[in-house]
């Protein structure tokens, strides 16, 4: 179980100035971006993350969390 915690632990949310790292990690849930291009576009539009506009969907899904 310790292996899974180390492998899948997310250090920080991709939203600027998010304070989730200051809270207990057991109380926080981070979500990956959807793999579906149309759903991912809706998420990007809703959260207004300009710094991620040029990142492809596969990378968003694998490396970035909200």
C-alpha positions as CSV (number, residue, x, y, z in Angstrom):
1,X,0.0,0.0,0.0
2,X,2.8,2.4,0.8
3,X,4.1,1.9,-2.8
4,X,0.8,3.0,-4.2
5,X,0.7,6.1,-2.0
6,X,4.2,7.2,-3.2
7,X,3.5,6.4,-6.9
8,X,0.2,8.1,-7.2
9,X,0.5,11.0,-4.8
10,X,-0.1,14.4,-6.4
11,X,2.1,17.1,-5.0
12,X,0.1,20.1,-6.2
13,X,-3.0,21.2,-8.0
14,X,-2.4,22.9,-11.4
15,X,-4.6,25.9,-10.5
16,X,-2.5,28.9,-9.6
17,X,-2.6,29.8,-5.9
18,X,-4.4,26.6,-4.9
19,X,-3.8,25.8,-1.3
20,X,-4.6,22.1,-1.4
21,X,-1.0,21.3,-0.5
22,X,-1.5,22.9,2.9
23,X,-4.3,20.5,3.8
24,X,-4.2,16.9,5.0
25,X,-3.7,14.8,1.8
26,X,-6.1,12.2,3.1
27,X,-8.9,14.8,2.9
28,X,-8.2,16.0,-0.6
29,X,-9.2,14.5,-3.9
30,X,-7.5,15.6,-7.1
31,X,-9.0,14.8,-10.5
32,X,-7.3,14.2,-13.8
33,X,-8.4,15.9,-16.9
34,X,-10.7,13.8,-19.1
35,X,-9.3,11.8,-22.0
36,X,-12.3,12.8,-24.2
37,X,-11.3,15.9,-26.2
38,X,-14.7,17.6,-26.0
39,X,-15.0,17.1,-22.2
40,X,-11.4,18.2,-21.7
41,X,-12.2,21.4,-23.7
42,X,-15.2,22.1,-21.4
43,X,-13.0,21.6,-18.3
44,X,-10.3,24.0,-19.8
45,X,-12.9,26.6,-20.6
46,X,-14.4,26.4,-17.1
47,X,-11.2,26.6,-15.1
48,X,-9.5,29.3,-17.3
49,X,-6.0,27.8,-17.2
50,X,-4.3,29.8,-19.9
51,X,-0.9,28.3,-19.1
52,X,-2.1,24.9,-20.2
53,X,-3.7,25.9,-23.5
54,X,-0.9,24.4,-25.5
55,X,-0.6,21.2,-23.6
56,X,-2.0,18.1,-25.5
57,X,-4.8,16.1,-23.9
58,X,-2.8,13.0,-23.2
59,X,-0.3,15.0,-21.2
60,X,-3.0,16.9,-19.4
61,X,-4.6,13.6,-18.4
62,X,-1.3,12.0,-17.2
63,X,0.5,14.9,-15.5
64,X,-2.0,17.5,-14.4
65,X,-4.6,17.4,-11.6
66,X,-7.3,19.7,-10.4
